[in-house]
Amino acid sequence: MPELVLVLLAGVAAGVLNAMGGGGTFVALPALVAFGLSPVTANAVSRVALVPGALASAWVYRRELTPVGPTSTKVLTAISVTGGGVGAGLLLVLPASLFDAAAPWLLAFATVVLAVGRRLSTAVSGALGRSVGMSARAVLIGQFVLAVYGGYFGGAVGIMMLALWSSGLGLDAAASNPMRIAQLAAIYVSAAVLFLVASDTLTAPLLLATMLVGAVVGGFAGAHLARRLPARLLRGVILATAAAMTVLYFLRG
């Protein structure tokens, strides 16, 4: 029972983090590994468990979704679903160490871009005397790459999305948070379906169900809290989460 309580709390924390700024995987994955699951199985279980929490957050934000630059929301979501499924397939056939080795550097890069990307985009636009932004095709290609990463490992993929949109389109991190949550849910859904069908996720049903319940509570509560925070404070929370996750990930190994 004490172990299940800890897993439940880890699920709540992961759901809140994903709703506020990202990084829920960094809480859920170590918690499951600590209770005896292999890293690959824990990765799959955490992805499945976090799906309902991401969907709960997306539901809270359903009326606040705004398009990402020139892209269609439906097309962007379809790309996220496809990339998430591809990434999940890679997890089942490739060594987990491949993306794991690159993840700290990707996260560090995303954190820096998130911190300065919007200002840099504005500065470049001012210097050139015209707006600078990614084309719809470039946005979709970038989203597909991030969705593959999200389906495979998923650590801070939401932060990386905000970094891409901030630097490439000049979008505000706080204003883009609802769409980030929706795309995160899309990535998780397709990955979770494949994990349920083709992996050993269901070998730990009690851990899965406990973390799932916690993630739903955390995702719903975190989304409501994020909606009430001033935009400046929410941007600070997102950036602080990104920086903290970067440091923790480097310390992790």
C-alpha positions in Angstrom: 0.0 0.0 0.0 2.7 2.6 0.8 4.3 1.8 -2.6 1.0 2.4 -4.4 0.5 5.7 -2.6 3.9 6.9 -3.8 3.1 5.8 -7.4 -0.2 7.7 -7.1 1.6 10.8 -5.9 4.1 10.5 -8.7 1.1 10.3 -11.2 -0.4 13.5 -9.7 2.9 15.3 -9.9 3.5 14.1 -13.5 0.0 15.3 -14.5 0.5 18.7 -12.9 3.9 19.2 -14.6 2.6 18.2 -18.0 -0.3 20.7 -17.6 1.8 23.5 -16.3 4.9 23.3 -18.6 6.0 19.7 -19.3 8.4 17.3 -17.7 5.9 14.7 -16.3 7.9 11.8 -17.7 10.9 12.7 -15.5 8.7 12.0 -12.5 6.7 9.0 -13.7 9.5 7.1 -15.3 11.9 7.0 -12.3 9.1 6.1 -10.0 8.1 3.1 -12.0 11.7 1.9 -12.4 12.2 2.2 -8.6 9.4 -0.3 -8.2 11.1 -2.9 -10.3 10.0 -2.3 -13.9 12.6 -2.3 -16.6 13.3 1.1 -18.2 11.6 0.2 -21.5 8.5 -1.2 -19.7 8.4 1.7 -17.3 8.6 4.1 -20.3 5.7 2.4 -22.0 3.6 2.2 -18.8 4.2 5.8 -17.9 3.1 6.9 -21.4 -0.1 4.9 -21.2 -0.8 6.2 -17.7 -0.2 9.8 -18.6 -2.7 9.7 -21.6 -5.9 10.3 -19.5 -4.2 13.1 -17.6 -3.2 14.8 -20.9 -6.7 14.4 -22.2 -8.1 15.9 -19.0 -5.9 18.9 -19.4 -6.8 19.3 -23.1 -10.5 19.2 -22.2 -10.0 22.1 -19.8 -8.3 24.1 -22.5 -10.6 23.0 -25.4 -12.0 26.5 -26.0 -8.6 28.2 -25.9 -6.8 26.4 -28.7 -5.3 28.7 -31.3 -3.6 27.7 -34.6 0.2 27.3 -34.7 1.3 29.8 -37.3 0.1 29.0 -40.8 -0.7 25.4 -40.1 -4.1 23.8 -39.8 -4.9 22.5 -36.3 -6.3 19.3 -37.7 -3.3 18.6 -39.9 -0.9 19.4 -37.0 -2.8 17.0 -34.8 -2.7 14.3 -37.5 1.1 14.8 -37.7 1.4 14.5 -33.9 -0.6 11.2 -33.9 1.4 9.7 -36.7 4.8 10.7 -35.3 3.8 9.4 -31.8 3.0 6.0 -33.3 6.2 5.9 -35.2 8.2 6.8 -32.1 6.5 4.1 -30.1 7.3 1.6 -32.7 11.0 2.6 -32.6 11.0 2.1 -28.8 9.9 -1.5 -29.3 12.6 -2.3 -31.9 15.6 -0.1 -31.0 17.9 0.2 -28.0 16.5 2.7 -25.5 20.0 4.2 -25.0 19.9 5.9 -28.4 17.5 8.7 -27.7 18.4 8.7 -24.0 22.0 9.7 -24.8 20.8 12.7 -26.9 17.9 13.8 -24.7 19.9 16.0 -22.2 21.4 18.0 -25.0 18.1 18.3 -26.9 16.5 19.5 -23.7 19.3 22.0 -22.9 19.0 23.4 -26.5 15.2 23.6 -26.1 15.5 25.5 -22.8 17.8 28.1 -24.3 15.7 28.5 -27.4 12.6 28.8 -25.2 14.2 31.5 -23.1 15.5 33.7 -26.0 13.7 32.4 -29.1 10.8 34.8 -29.2 13.0 37.8 -28.5 15.5 36.6 -31.2 12.7 36.1 -33.7 11.4 39.7 -33.0 15.0 41.1 -33.2 15.6 39.4 -36.6 12.3 40.6 -37.9 13.1 44.2 -36.9 16.5 44.0 -38.4 15.2 42.7 -41.7 12.2 45.0 -41.7 9.8 42.1 -42.3 8.3 39.2 -40.3 10.3 36.0 -40.1 8.5 32.8 -39.6 8.6 29.1 -40.5 6.5 27.9 -43.4 3.6 25.6 -42.8 5.7 22.7 -44.2 8.6 23.5 -41.9 6.3 23.6 -38.9 4.8 20.2 -39.8 8.2 18.6 -40.4 9.5 19.9 -37.0 6.3 18.7 -35.3 6.7 15.2 -36.8 10.3 15.0 -35.6 9.2 16.0 -32.1 6.3 13.7 -32.1 8.6 10.8 -33.0 10.8 11.7 -30.1 7.7 12.0 -27.9 6.5 8.6 -28.8 9.9 7.1 -28.2 10.9 8.8 -25.0 8.8 11.8 -24.4 10.9 13.7 -21.9 10.1 17.4 -22.1 8.7 17.1 -25.6 6.1 19.7 -24.7 8.9 22.1 -23.8 10.6 21.4 -27.1 7.4 22.2 -28.9 7.1 25.5 -27.2 10.7 26.2 -28.1 10.1 25.4 -31.8 7.0 27.6 -32.0 8.6 30.4 -30.0 11.8 30.6 -32.2 10.2 29.7 -35.5 7.0 31.6 -35.3 7.5 34.1 -32.4 4.6 32.6 -30.5 4.2 33.4 -26.8 4.8 30.4 -24.5 1.8 31.1 -22.3 -0.6 31.7 -25.2 0.6 28.5 -26.9 0.3 26.3 -23.8 -3.3 25.0 -24.6 -2.2 23.9 -28.0 1.0 22.3 -26.5 -1.2 20.2 -24.2 -3.5 19.2 -27.0 -0.6 18.0 -29.2 1.0 16.3 -26.2 -2.3 14.3 -25.8 -2.3 13.4 -29.5 1.3 12.1 -29.3 0.6 10.1 -26.1 -2.7 8.5 -27.5 -1.1 6.9 -30.6 1.9 5.8 -28.6 -0.3 4.3 -25.9 -2.4 2.3 -28.3 0.7 0.7 -29.8 2.2 0.0 -26.3 -1.0 -1.6 -25.2 -1.1 -3.9 -28.2 2.5 -4.8 -28.7 4.4 -4.3 -25.4 4.3 -5.9 -21.9 2.6 -2.8 -20.5 -0.3 -4.8 -19.0 2.1 -7.0 -16.9 1.9 -4.3 -14.2 -1.8 -3.5 -14.1 -1.9 -2.2 -10.5 1.0 0.2 -11.0 -0.5 1.3 -14.3 -4.0 1.9 -12.9 -2.7 3.8 -9.8 -0.5 6.1 -11.8 -3.3 6.7 -14.3 -5.7 7.8 -11.6 -3.0 10.2 -10.2 -2.3 11.6 -13.6 -5.9 12.4 -14.3 -6.2 14.3 -11.0 -3.0 16.1 -11.6 -3.7 16.9 -15.2 -7.2 18.3 -14.4 -6.0 20.3 -11.4 -2.8 21.6 -13.1 -4.7 22.8 -16.2 -7.1 24.8 -14.0 -4.2 26.3 -12.1 -2.4 27.2 -15.2 -5.4 29.0 -16.6 -5.6 31.2 -13.5 -1.9 32.2 -13.5 -1.0 35.5 -15.1 0.7 35.0 -18.5 4.0 36.4 -17.2 4.0 34.0 -14.3 3.0 31.1 -16.4 5.9 31.8 -18.8 8.2 31.9 -15.8 6.9 28.5 -14.5 7.3 26.9 -18.0 10.9 28.2 -18.3 11.8 27.3 -14.7 10.4 23.8 -15.3 12.5 23.5 -18.5 15.6 24.6 -16.7 15.1 22.3 -13.7 14.4 19.3 -16.0 17.6 20.1 -17.9 19.7 20.1 -14.8 18.1 17.0 -13.4 18.5 15.1 -16.6 22.2 15.9 -16.8 22.6 14.9 -13.2 20.7 11.7 -13.9 23.4 10.5 -16.1 
